[in-house]
Amino acid sequence: MASLRAILAVTATTLLTTGLVGAAASSNATTHHNSSAAQATPQQCTPDPATPKQQFRAMWITSVYNIDWPSNTGLSAAQQQSEFRAWLDLAEERNMNAVVVQIRPTADAFWPSDHEPWSHWLTGTQGNSPGYDPLGFMVAEAHSRDIEFHAWFNPYRVATHTNRNQLAASHPVRQNPDWAFAYNGQLYYNPGIPTVREFVIDAMMDAVDGYDIDGVHFDDYFYPYPASGQNIPDQATYDQYGSGFDNIHDWRRNNIDLLVEQMSDRIKASKSHVKFGISPFGIWRNSSTDSNGSDTSGLQSYDAIYADSRKWVLEGWLDYVTPQIYWEIGHSAADYAVLVPWWSDVVSGTDVHLYVGQGAYKIGSGGPWNSASVLSDHLNLNRNHSEVLGDVYFSANDVRANRHGAIDRLVNDHYSRPAISPAMPHLGSSAPNTPTISDATRTGNGVSLTIDGAGSSYAIYRLDGDTTADPCDFADASNLVGTTRADGSVGTFTDTTAGDQTYTYYATALSRNHLESEPSDAVVVPAGAGDTWSATVDTTSAAFTASESWGSSSWSSERFGDSYRFAEPVSASDPAWFRAEIPATADYRVEVWYPSHADYNSSTPYLIATTSGNETVTVDQRTNGGRWVDLGTFRLPAGDGNVVGVSRWSAASGYVVADAVRITRF
């Protein structure tokens, strides 16, 4: 998808003929029941276009020719890993939420594959192991930062030379020489051979099946770009397999269509949440050739490389399309301001997301590309087209280079806040249930939060002061401080940007494809530089336990969260327990939340497991419901265990209720 920098430094004219080369009362620590925030509707809010909440932001990390990673062949495993972590550092610094990493550049693999040899670009010798699993490492590292990992495959390129004998002895083309042809100094799998297509799909699906990737990504190389005076040597293949086609050109296009359709089907059959995207050449066809084409006059990928990218979108074979629109606004033959509206029209009415491929490599190449604002201007134009849901930058080295300060300008104007990757409801997921912020601790590094729920990841929002959120506080990313991928069902996040002032935090749960839950109840972290700690546990948490005698209900509107538990009073304790991990032996305030009713118990016993044994506080659950009720301050021992229980041993009549507890250290 990319080649050496010298190749990339081409004129605007050349770029037309080549693709992408290569509660209301305040307190020191308070949680509010968040009914108003849960009723937010987009129609009631005016999001800030400069801080969109959902936007795909990525860079291509290119391995062919060692353009981006690894920077050279034969680096040690530790060096390769250090370099990749640095790319993730860059993505985080620039508020990006995805990387598109080339893991099969020349019919070889960045993982232990049973189909093709280890990549030459890792070790310098095709077939030699790098001593670890790069793909497994990269996916784990990206996910630890909640950055999506899109695995970038080049389907048909075999080698950047034509000597089959230079391939590893185990290479499929060494075993099946007729599977490949030479063209313009490179070797390619022949897309017209059905067995080859099936093999190529199997080789790529090996990574999909074996690794927790978020997306599959193809670049623009299908049939090779045309070279002057050369013909693709597949006439004999057409003679053998081309029955039913009027000409070789339609047959070639159908071969690529079959690859795209069948790969899409295989991905969804294996893992329905894995996204499938392609970054085609920016021009499908010109309107002078086809009335459905764009008002441009450049190379037509439909005709030149047999890539019917418009069809792939309209057929729904893709989840996203990333056209390489590497020309500036006002370009005479391929105007960015023409191509973005054209691609927006193509995806309109479909489930396919449009992410624009941005030519960061052109910054500094002269003319408008010497301006610090060129990429920022592109994204300003994108705002006028709601179909544009993100951008991908070629390539990582150029993002890091920041020539003319263009990346700084881009980030300041458009990426000043984090963003969540756009939701894809067509992939079949649904929004998770509302999570709970179960722990909030002020530390020397900021504020550390623990979120319990059913999300694949969680988004964390922060408001200044002790306040109740307005629904529109969640309409854009103005209050979004970050996201975190769940470990099981638990997410942990440290807000390193927090100062010494009081903050109110909310969390939402995200499905694997980023459908978002309603906001959690609030947790307020008081001002101060010292350590504070707060934990909230409700009856839906794994930290709550009760016998089968305790029923479940969601009847009362005064409940905390989705439900609460209740039981008849008896002459036995049979407590329902709320467990917490107390960070240190110290004094803690204990508060409880319950729905109240005239028929509930007037003397409900709450048990607090202190350093000197259980202490009992009785509460009249007929009144003061739907808010936090302070039981007092108790010295609690450090460790993970039952802290607050609700006992059934009451002489009064009426249900005893267990709903939620909050434990706070100041």
C-alpha positions in Angstrom: 0.0 0.0 0.0 2.9 2.2 0.4 6.4 2.4 -0.9 9.6 4.4 -0.3 9.4 8.1 0.5 10.9 8.8 -2.8 8.1 7.0 -4.6 5.6 8.9 -2.5 7.1 12.3 -3.4 5.3 12.4 -6.7 3.5 15.1 -8.5 -0.3 15.8 -8.4 -0.5 14.5 -11.9 1.2 11.2 -11.0 -1.2 10.8 -8.1 -4.0 10.6 -10.5 -2.6 7.5 -11.9 -1.4 5.7 -8.8 -3.1 4.7 -5.6 -2.0 4.9 -2.1 1.4 3.6 -2.8 1.9 0.9 -1.1 -29.0 13.4 45.1 -29.7 17.1 45.3 -27.9 17.6 48.7 -24.3 18.3 48.2 -21.5 16.6 50.2 -17.8 15.8 50.0 -18.5 12.7 48.0 -22.0 12.3 46.6 -23.7 10.1 44.0 -26.8 11.4 42.3 -29.6 9.3 40.8 -29.3 10.3 37.2 -32.9 10.1 35.8 -32.6 13.3 33.8 -29.4 12.3 32.0 -31.0 9.0 31.0 -33.7 10.9 29.1 -31.3 12.7 26.7 -32.4 12.8 23.1 -30.2 14.1 20.2 -33.0 16.4 19.0 -32.9 18.4 22.2 -29.2 19.1 22.0 -26.8 21.0 19.7 -23.5 19.1 19.7 -20.4 21.1 19.1 -19.0 20.1 15.7 -15.5 20.6 16.9 -15.9 17.9 19.6 -17.9 15.0 18.0 -18.5 12.1 20.4 -18.3 9.4 17.8 -15.6 9.7 15.1 -13.2 7.2 13.7 -9.6 8.5 13.9 -6.8 6.2 12.7 -3.4 6.1 11.0 -2.0 3.4 8.7 1.1 1.7 10.2 2.9 0.3 7.1 5.2 -2.6 7.2 6.1 -3.1 3.5 9.6 -1.6 2.8 9.7 -1.0 6.6 8.1 2.4 6.1 6.6 2.6 9.6 7.0 -0.6 11.6 9.3 -2.3 12.2 11.7 0.5 11.1 14.1 -2.1 9.8 14.4 -5.8 9.3 16.1 -8.0 11.9 15.4 -5.9 15.0 15.1 -7.8 18.3 11.7 -8.6 19.7 12.2 -6.0 22.4 13.1 -3.4 19.8 10.1 -4.2 17.7 7.8 -4.1 20.7 9.2 -0.8 21.9 8.7 0.8 18.5 5.1 -0.4 18.3 4.3 0.9 21.7 5.7 4.3 20.6 3.2 4.3 17.7 0.4 3.7 20.2 1.8 6.5 22.3 1.5 8.8 19.3 -2.1 7.6 18.6 -3.0 8.4 22.2 -1.3 11.8 22.1 -3.2 12.7 19.0 -6.6 11.5 20.4 -6.8 8.7 17.8 -8.9 5.6 18.6 -7.7 3.1 16.0 -4.7 1.9 14.2 -4.7 0.1 10.8 -1.6 -2.2 10.8 -0.2 -4.0 7.8 0.2 -7.6 8.9 0.3 -9.4 5.5 2.2 -7.2 3.1 3.6 -9.7 0.6 1.8 -13.0 1.0 3.6 -13.5 4.2 2.5 -13.2 7.8 3.1 -11.2 11.0 1.7 -14.2 13.0 2.5 -17.9 13.1 0.4 -18.9 10.1 -0.1 -22.4 8.7 -0.7 -20.9 5.3 2.2 -18.6 4.5 5.7 -18.0 5.9 6.8 -15.4 8.4 7.3 -12.0 6.8 10.6 -10.9 5.4 9.8 -7.4 6.7 10.2 -8.7 10.3 13.5 -10.6 10.2 15.1 -9.9 6.8 14.6 -13.5 5.8 11.2 -14.8 4.8 10.2 -17.8 7.0 12.4 -16.9 10.0 10.5 -16.5 13.2 10.9 -13.1 15.1 10.8 -15.0 18.4 7.4 -13.9 19.5 3.9 -13.4 18.1 3.8 -9.9 16.7 0.0 -9.9 16.0 -0.9 -11.2 19.4 1.3 -8.6 21.0 0.0 -5.7 18.9 -3.7 -6.6 19.5 -3.1 -6.9 23.3 -1.2 -3.6 23.5 -3.8 -1.7 21.4 -6.7 -3.0 23.5 -4.9 -2.2 26.7 -5.4 1.5 25.6 -8.8 0.9 24.1 -7.5 1.5 20.7 -9.1 -0.5 17.9 -6.8 -2.8 15.9 -7.7 -3.2 12.2 -5.6 -5.9 10.5 -4.5 -4.6 7.1 -4.1 -7.3 4.4 -2.8 -7.0 0.9 -4.8 -9.8 -0.8 -2.8 -10.5 -3.9 0.8 -9.0 -3.8 3.3 -11.9 -3.4 6.6 -10.1 -3.6 8.2 -6.7 -4.5 10.4 -8.6 -7.0 9.8 -11.3 -9.6 12.2 -14.1 -8.5 10.2 -17.0 -7.2 13.4 -18.6 -5.9 13.8 -15.8 -3.5 10.6 -16.8 -1.7 10.8 -19.1 1.3 10.9 -22.8 0.3 7.6 -23.3 2.1 5.9 -20.4 0.3 2.7 -21.4 -1.6 4.0 -19.9 -4.8 7.1 -22.1 -4.6 4.8 -25.1 -4.3 2.4 -23.8 -6.9 4.3 -21.6 -9.4 1.3 -21.3 -11.7 -0.7 -19.5 -8.9 1.3 -16.2 -9.5 2.2 -14.0 -12.4 4.9 -11.3 -12.8 4.0 -7.8 -13.7 5.9 -4.5 -13.6 8.7 -5.9 -11.4 6.5 -7.6 -8.8 4.8 -11.0 -8.3 1.0 -11.3 -7.8 -1.3 -14.1 -7.0 -3.6 -14.6 -10.0 -7.1 -13.4 -8.9 -8.7 -15.3 -11.8 -7.9 -18.8 -10.4 -10.7 -19.9 -8.0 -8.3 -22.0 -6.0 -6.1 -19.0 -5.4 -9.0 -16.9 -4.3 -10.1 -19.5 -1.8 -6.5 -19.9 -0.5 -6.0 -16.2 -0.1 -9.3 -15.9 1.9 -8.3 -18.9 4.1 -4.9 -17.3 4.7 -6.4 -14.0 5.9 -9.2 -15.7 7.9 -6.5 -17.5 9.9 -5.8 -14.2 11.6 -9.5 -13.3 11.9 -10.3 -16.7 13.6 -7.2 -16.7 15.8 -7.0 -13.2 17.1 -9.2 -10.6 18.8 -8.9 -8.0 16.0 -11.5 -5.3 15.6 -11.4 -5.0 11.8 -10.2 -6.4 8.5 -8.8 -3.9 6.1 -7.8 -4.1 2.4 -5.9 -1.4 0.6 -6.3 -0.5 -3.1 -4.2 -3.3 -4.6 -6.3 -5.9 -6.4 -5.2 -6.3 -10.0 -1.9 -4.3 -10.3 -2.0 -0.7 -11.4 -1.4 -0.4 -15.2 2.2 0.0 -16.4 2.9 1.5 -19.8 3.5 -1.1 -22.5 2.7 -4.1 -20.3 -0.3 -6.4 -20.3 -1.5 -8.6 -17.3 -0.5 -12.1 -18.3 -3.8 -13.8 -17.6 -5.3 -14.5 -21.0 -4.9 -18.3 -20.5 -6.7 -18.0 -17.1 -9.5 -16.1 -18.8 -9.8 -18.7 -21.5 -10.1 -21.4 -18.8 -12.4 -19.6 -16.3 -14.0 -16.8 -18.2 -17.0 -18.5 -19.7 -20.1 -16.3 -19.5 -18.3 -13.0 -19.7 -18.2 -10.9 -22.8 -14.7 -9.6 -22.2 -11.7 -10.1 -19.9 -12.3 -6.8 -18.2 -15.8 -7.7 -16.8 -14.3 -11.1 -15.8 -11.5 -9.5 -13.9 -13.9 -7.2 -12.1 -16.1 -10.1 -11.1 -13.0 -11.9 -9.7 -12.4 -9.0 -7.3 -16.1 -8.8 -6.5 -16.1 -12.4 -5.5 -13.1 -11.9 -3.3 -14.8 -9.0 -1.5 -18.2 -10.7 -1.2 -16.8 -14.0 0.0 -14.4 -12.4 2.5 -17.3 -10.4 3.9 -19.4 -13.5 4.3 -16.5 -15.4 5.9 -15.8 -12.6 8.4 -19.4 -12.3 9.5 -19.8 -16.1 9.8 -16.7 -16.2 12.1 -17.1 -13.1 14.2 -20.0 -10.8 13.5 -18.5 -7.9 15.4 -15.4 -7.7 13.2 -15.7 -4.8 10.8 -14.7 -5.1 7.1 -13.3 -2.1 5.3 -11.5 -1.2 2.1 -9.5 1.9 1.2 -10.0 2.1 -2.6 -8.4 4.6 -4.9 -10.2 7.9 -4.6 -11.8 7.9 -8.0 -14.3 5.2 -9.0 -15.1 6.5 -12.4 -15.3 10.0 -14.0 -18.7 11.4 -14.9 -17.5 11.8 -18.5 -17.3 8.0 -18.7 -20.2 7.1 -16.4 -23.1 9.3 -15.3 -22.8 7.8 -11.8 -19.2 8.9 -11.6 -17.6 12.0 -10.0 -16.8 15.2 -11.7 -13.2 14.4 -12.0 -10.7 13.5 -14.7 -8.2 11.1 -13.3 -7.5 7.4 -13.3 -10.6 5.3 -12.9 -10.1 2.4 -10.5 -13.2 0.6 -12.0 -11.3 0.3 -15.3 -7.7 0.4 -14.4 -7.5 -2.0 -11.4 -10.9 -3.6 -11.8 -12.1 -2.3 -8.4 -15.9 -1.7 -8.5 -15.8 0.0 -5.1 -19.2 1.7 -5.6 -20.8 -1.7 -6.0 -19.2 -3.1 -2.8 -20.8 -0.3 -0.9 -24.2 -0.6 -2.5 -24.2 -4.4 -2.1 -23.5 -4.0 1.7 -20.4 -6.2 1.5 -18.4 -3.6 3.5 -18.9 -2.0 6.9 -16.8 1.0 6.1 -15.1 2.5 3.0 -12.0 4.7 3.2 -11.4 6.2 -0.2 -7.9 7.6 -0.6 -8.8 11.3 -1.4 -5.2 12.5 -1.5 -5.9 15.7 -3.4 -6.4 19.1 -2.0 -9.5 21.3 -2.1 -9.5 22.9 -5.6 -7.4 20.3 -7.4 -8.1 20.7 -11.1 -8.5 17.0 -11.9 -9.5 15.5 -8.5 -11.0 18.1 -6.2 -11.3 17.1 -2.6 -14.4 19.3 -2.4 -15.9 17.2 -5.3 -14.9 13.7 -4.1 -16.1 14.0 -0.5 -19.7 14.9 -1.6 -19.6 12.1 -4.2 -18.6 9.4 -1.7 -21.1 10.8 0.8 -23.8 10.3 -1.8 -22.6 6.7 -2.4 -22.9 5.7 1.2 -26.1 7.6 1.9 -28.9 5.3 2.8 -26.6 2.3 3.4 -25.1 0.9 6.6 -21.6 1.5 5.3 -19.5 4.1 7.2 -17.4 6.7 5.2 -14.0 7.4 6.6 -11.8 9.6 4.4 -8.2 8.5 3.6 -6.0 11.6 4.1 -2.7 12.0 2.4 -0.6 13.2 5.4 2.5 12.1 3.4 2.0 15.0 1.0 2.5 17.7 3.6 5.5 19.7 2.7 5.4 18.6 -1.0 4.7 22.2 -2.2 1.7 24.4 -3.1 -1.3 24.0 -0.8 0.5 21.1 1.0 3.0 23.5 2.5 0.1 25.1 4.5 -0.4 24.2 8.2 -4.1 24.2 7.6 -4.5 21.9 4.6 -5.7 18.8 6.6 -7.7 20.9 9.0 -9.4 22.5 6.0 -10.4 19.0 4.8 -12.0 18.2 8.1 -13.8 21.5 8.1 -15.3 20.5 4.8 -16.2 17.1 6.1 -18.4 18.7 8.8 -20.8 19.7 6.0 -21.4 16.1 5.1 -22.9 14.0 7.9 -22.0 10.8 6.1 -18.3 11.4 6.9 -17.7 9.7 10.2 -13.9 9.8 10.4 -10.5 9.9 8.8 -7.4 7.7 8.4 -4.0 9.2 7.8 -1.2 7.8 5.6 1.1 7.1 7.2 2.2 6.9 10.8 5.6 8.4 10.1 4.0 11.5 8.5 1.7 11.9 11.5 4.7 11.9 13.7 6.7 14.2 11.4 4.1 17.0 11.8 5.7 19.0 8.9 4.6 22.6 8.9 2.8 21.9 12.2 -0.1 20.6 10.1 -0.9 17.7 12.5 -0.8 20.1 15.5 -3.3 22.3 13.7 -5.5 19.3 12.8 -5.5 18.1 16.4 -6.1 21.5 17.9 -9.0 22.2 15.5 -10.7 18.8 15.5 -9.2 16.3 17.9 -9.0 18.4 21.1 -11.2 15.8 22.9 -11.3 12.0 22.8 -13.9 10.3 20.6 -15.6 6.9 20.5 -15.5 4.9 17.3 -18.8 5.3 15.5 -21.5 2.7 16.4 -22.4 0.0 13.9 -25.9 -1.3 14.9 -26.2 -3.3 11.7 -23.7 -5.7 13.0 -26.3 -7.0 15.4 -25.2 -5.8 18.8 -27.3 -3.8 21.3 -26.5 -1.2 23.9 -25.5 -2.7 27.2 -27.2 -2.1 30.5 -26.3 1.0 32.5 -23.0 0.5 34.5 -22.1 1.6 38.0 -19.0 3.5 39.0 -18.1 1.3 42.0 -14.9 2.9 43.1 -13.5 6.4 42.8 -10.2 7.2 44.4 -8.1 10.4 44.2 -4.5 9.4 43.8 -1.2 11.1 43.1 -1.8 10.4 39.4 -5.3 11.9 39.2 -8.7 10.1 39.9 -8.9 6.4 39.5 -12.3 4.9 38.7 -13.6 1.3 38.6 -16.7 0.7 36.5 -18.9 -2.5 36.9 -21.3 -3.5 34.1 -21.7 -5.5 31.0 -19.8 -3.3 28.6 -17.0 -4.4 26.2 -15.6 -1.0 27.1 -16.7 2.1 29.0 -16.7 5.9 28.3 -16.0 8.2 31.2 -17.5 11.8 31.4 -16.4 14.5 33.9 -18.2 17.6 34.9 -16.8 20.4 37.1 -18.1 20.7 40.6 -20.8 18.7 42.5 -23.6 18.8 40.0 -26.3 16.8 38.3 -25.7 16.3 34.5 -28.0 17.9 31.9 -28.9 15.4 29.1 -27.0 17.5 26.6 -23.8 17.1 28.6 -23.5 13.7 26.9 -24.4 14.9 23.3 -20.8 15.5 22.3 -17.3 14.9 23.6 -17.0 18.2 25.6 -17.1 16.2 28.9 -15.6 13.0 27.6 -12.3 12.3 29.3 -11.6 8.9 27.8 -12.6 5.3 27.3 -11.3 2.0 28.7 -11.6 -1.5 27.5 -13.2 -3.9 30.0 -11.3 -6.7 31.6 -14.1 -9.2 31.8 -17.0 -6.9 32.8 -14.9 -4.5 34.9 -13.3 -1.3 33.5 -10.6 0.7 35.2 -9.7 4.2 34.2 -7.4 6.9 35.7 -8.2 10.5 34.8 -4.7 11.9 34.7 -6.0 15.3 33.6 -7.9 15.8 36.9 -6.8 18.7 39.1 -7.5 19.4 42.8 -11.1 20.7 42.3 -14.3 18.8 42.8 -15.6 16.7 39.9 -18.7 14.7 39.1 -18.1 11.6 37.0 -20.5 9.5 34.9 -19.8 6.3 32.9 -21.5 4.6 30.0 -21.1 1.1 28.8 -20.3 0.4 25.2 -21.0 -2.7 23.1 -18.2 -4.2 21.0 -19.5 -2.1 18.2 -19.9 1.0 20.4 -23.6 1.2 21.0 -23.8 3.3 24.2 -25.8 2.7 27.3 -27.5 5.4 29.4 -25.2 7.2 31.8 -24.5 5.7 35.2 -25.4 7.4 38.5 -23.0 10.1 39.3 -20.0 9.9 41.6 -18.6 13.1 43.0 -14.9 13.3 43.9 -14.2 16.2 46.3 -11.5 18.7 45.9 -8.1 18.1 47.4 -4.7 16.7 46.5 -4.8 13.9 49.1 -6.1 10.4 48.7 -9.8 10.0 48.8 -11.8 6.8 48.0 -15.4 6.0 47.4 -17.1 2.7 46.4 -20.7 2.2 45.4 -22.3 -1.3 45.3 -25.8 -2.2 44.2 -27.7 -5.4 44.1 -26.9 -6.1 40.4 -23.2 -6.1 41.2 -21.2 -9.3 41.5 -20.2 -7.9 44.9 -23.7 -8.4 46.3 -24.9 -11.8 47.6 -28.2 -12.9 49.1 -30.0 -16.2 49.7 -32.9 -17.4 47.6 -35.3 -16.0 50.2 -34.6 -12.5 48.9 -36.8 -11.5 46.0 -36.1 -9.0 43.2 -38.2 -6.1 42.1 -38.0 -3.0 39.9 -41.5 -1.7 41.0 -40.4 1.4 43.0 -39.3 4.5 41.1 -37.1 5.3 44.1 -34.8 2.4 43.4 -31.1 2.7 42.7 -30.4 1.5 39.3 -32.5 -1.2 37.6 -33.8 -3.2 40.6 -33.6 -3.9 44.3 -34.0 -6.9 46.7 -36.6 -7.5 49.4 -37.5 -10.2 52.0 -40.0 -10.9 54.8 -38.7 -10.3 58.3 -37.9 -13.4 60.3 -36.3 -14.4 63.6 -33.0 -15.1 61.9 -30.4 -12.9 60.4 -30.0 -14.2 56.8 -28.3 -11.0 55.7 -27.9 -9.8 52.2 -24.3 -8.6 52.0 -22.5 -5.9 50.0 -18.9 -6.6 49.5 -16.1 -4.1 48.8 -12.3 -4.0 48.7 -11.4 -1.5 51.4 -8.0 0.0 50.5 -6.7 0.7 54.0 -7.8 0.3 57.6 -9.4 3.7 58.3 -12.6 5.6 59.2 -15.2 5.5 56.4 -18.7 7.0 56.1 -21.3 4.4 55.2 -24.5 5.5 53.4 -27.4 3.4 52.1 -30.0 3.8 49.4 -33.4 2.2 49.4 -36.9 2.8 48.1 -39.3 3.7 50.8 -43.0 2.8 51.2 -45.5 2.9 54.1 -45.7 -0.9 54.1 -41.9 -1.4 54.4 -40.1 -2.3 57.6 -39.8 0.4 60.2 -36.8 -1.1 61.9 -34.5 -2.7 59.2 -31.2 -3.8 60.7 -28.0 -2.8 58.8 -24.9 -4.6 59.8 -21.5 -2.9 59.4 -18.4 -5.1 59.6 -16.0 -2.9 61.6 -12.5 -3.7 63.0 -14.2 -4.5 66.3 -17.0 -6.7 64.9 -20.4 -6.1 63.4 -22.2 -3.0 64.5 -26.0 -2.7 63.9 -27.9 0.5 62.8 -31.7 0.3 62.3 -33.4 2.3 59.6 -37.0 3.1 59.1 -37.5 2.2 55.5 -41.0 3.7 55.4 -39.5 7.2 54.8 -36.4 9.0 53.3 -36.3 6.7 50.3 -34.7 7.5 46.9 -31.6 9.2 48.3 -28.5 8.5 50.3 -29.1 8.0 54.1 -26.0 8.4 56.3 -25.5 5.5 58.8 -22.4 7.1 60.3 -18.7 6.8 60.3 -17.1 3.4 61.1 -13.5 2.0 61.3 -13.3 -0.6 58.6 -10.5 -3.2 58.1 -8.5 -3.3 54.9 -9.2 -6.1 52.5 -11.8 -7.5 50.2 -14.9 -8.8 52.1 -18.4 -8.2 53.2 -18.8 -4.7 54.6 -22.5 -3.9 54.8 -25.4 -6.3 55.3 -29.1 -6.0 55.5 -30.6 -8.4 58.1 -34.0 -9.9 58.1 -34.1 -10.2 61.9 -36.7 -7.5 62.7 -39.7 -7.6 65.1 -41.4 -5.0 62.9 -43.7 -6.0 60.0 -43.1 -5.2 56.3 -40.5 -6.0 53.8 -36.8 -5.3 54.6 -35.1 -3.9 51.5 -31.6 -4.1 50.1 -30.7 -1.7 47.3 -27.3 0.0 47.4 -24.5 1.1 49.7 -21.8 3.8 49.4 -18.6 3.7 51.4 -16.4 6.8 51.4 -13.0 7.7 52.9 -11.9 11.3 53.1 
